Amino acid sequence: MANQLRVTLEIGSNGKQMVAVASDWPGLERGARTAEAAIERLQSYRPRYAQVAKLAGMAAEFAGASTIDIVERYPGTGSTDYWGVSFAFSAIDRQALSRAELERELTLMRACWAFFDDVRSRVSAQMRKGPRGGGRDRDVIVRHTIGAEQDMSAKVGARMPSDAPLTAENLQAYRDAYCDAIRAYHAEGKLARKWPLRYLIRHTAYHTLDHAWEMEDKDLTAEDW
């Protein structure tokens, strides 16, 4: 139904963490200790994800998906319990994607990248530290996010050269290559090693947004005035 937000629930192998995944909106995933809390947390991030949907040209579609519909519960892994992050594949992840569905997913993944780039351009270089003084500053978060993504993109044979500076041009070329590689794997019906392409896209999008939101939450810009 057009007004429903399809959600799957990944249940950690020891039941310590649940992850609610908006299966039609790559990147919108949140974990908590109970299914109810995970769904509530997912809902609380809807206004933040709406900015991504707008960048993708899907603001009205996302706003219209207002009713939560739990469509699947599936087992996660020990990593699901430890990190509170989705590390397993749902039945939806394993479903075949049409070319149009793939392009929609890629558009949303690109919107996540665009949002990440916008956030890193406007937040403070120094980030708010934790109660014990720990935590990473902006540029460390950026390097981690893009560096960790290389392990994902390598599953379809796309990587940014390790010595390439993080310029807008280099990032654009790498991201274009990543999307083209996913399209090529899709055309051949291939997995990204063991990962379904839908999971590869949503995990890439999730990791990007998780750290974009981290930077927003730790931004000190307002305190500089």
PyMOL commands that set and color helices and strands:
alter all, ss='L'
color gray80, all
select helices_A, chain A and resi 35-44+46-55+59-64+78-83+91-94+99-122+138-156+168-187+197-218+221-224
alter helices_A, ss='H'
color red, helices_A
select strands_A, chain A and resi 4-11+18-22+29-32+67-75
alter strands_A, ss='S'
color yellow, strands_A
deselect
rebuild
show_as cartoon
